[in-house]
């Protein structure tokens, strides 16, 4: 039996960011024998601002970076969208990456994990509208990752990320089980 592939899309490309530490923690916390969990870092993917001539629904991709992005996304069975809340919404780099494609997202389950000083609830609501528009299946478990200054040292690094997210760990673990149940592994 082949493990189902889940992409944890890190939706921030800021040069100084805590997102990669959080993505690694989420990946470790979600570890499950029936899932292959990969981090897809949009800073490394580095898509330019949407530059295809035709709309994504037609799948008439002309640029190699779009074709590569399409193939990568098609290879996954589901996704976690992990991003910081920006001004009650989501980062442009994430919206851009989603907008590049259309049918590749269709019917794939997605859990949305937003981090921020306010827990990211507004970003979650905004992103659910986007994923619904793309035809994705919005999962029931979408853990909020609240952060505060006391979690960080003077260099802006987590003092103890496990302790910081201890209360939310069970919900993040539940995401794995929901993927297993949905994908009928």
Order of alpha helices (4+ residues) and beta strands (2+ residues): beta-alpha-beta-alpha-alpha-beta-alpha-beta-alpha-beta-beta-alpha-alpha
